[in-house]
Amino acid sequence: MARPTRIVISSFQGTGWPSLRLRSFSSISHISRSSNSTPHRRSTQRAAPPAPPRSYKYIVDIHGYLYLSSTKIRNFTSAYKDTQFLDFFYKRLRPNTPTSESNSTGVSNEEAERFRGEGYTYVSPCGKEINYIKPEDTPLVFLKLTDRGLTYGGTLVEPFQPSKLLVDPNTGYLYHPSPPPRSSRSTSTGTRSHSESPYGPYSLLRSALVLEHFSKSLEWNETGASFEWDGRRWEIGTLRETDVLRAKLRSRNRARYRPAQLFRNPAWHPTGAQAVSTNGLPLWNS
């Protein structure tokens, strides 16, 4: 492509007659740029260090309600109820371990270890935020039982498996297999592994759920308990401590779990304590 040119009019030396000379614009502009340019100076200003992630602390009670740890009065009205937030929160929940995702968000190991010592044994990372969770029992609590299955979080659902219910003989708490890791939900063999669940192998059933669906059909004998569901009777197994990842139990939490007296059969108790009957329900002799 030809360079643009311009005509420069000047006069012959000593004659006064004009002469024509062609000059390239590119050469003129090059000279102009060279004469007006200034040497490049490297900036010595350093980028500010990234802000540390914000940390929040939450409590999950035995009824599955989620609160900020600073909440003084904890009940349904003060719990989180936004289903979209709860689904996101529980999908990302995992144990607070030295190798957990909390460290990849920029949180120091010292902070994670300190909160773990305070009972915040789970985390739920969210971008540049890290949420620490202290469960009163298991970090996940099943809230309702519908035709679709057991609901947890906001709208998340886990298929109900009546043949796999377990009861803790010391507390009367009833447990169901936890949701498996999301990466293993669909496999070529169709199997679902619950042992590697980030919530622990088994999770607590909310007391209102147990009372609504199982209390009327519950039967027990020397070997265990059973209940009726979908036209069949199902046996309830005995929970082992290795079946759950949960906080240390407190007596006040046991008292708040209303179905506990339904399942506290003296035949299962390791000390062989005697029971007394109140309104036809077996109770521990305290």
Secondary structure, 3 states (H helix, E strand, C coil): CCCCEEEEEEECCCCCCEEEEEEEHHHHHHHHHHHHCCCCCCCCCCCCCCCCCEEEEEEECCCCCEEECCCCCCCHHHCCCCHHHHHHHHHCCEECCCCCCCHHHCCCHHHHHHHHHCCCCEEEEECCEEEEEEECCCCCEECEECCCCEEECCCEEECCCHHHCEECCCCCCEEEECCCCHHHCCCCCCCCCCCCCCCCCEEEECHHHHHHHCCCCCEECCCCEEEEECCEEEEEEECCHHHCCCCCCCHHHHHHCCCHHHHCCCCCCCCCCCEEEECCEEEECC
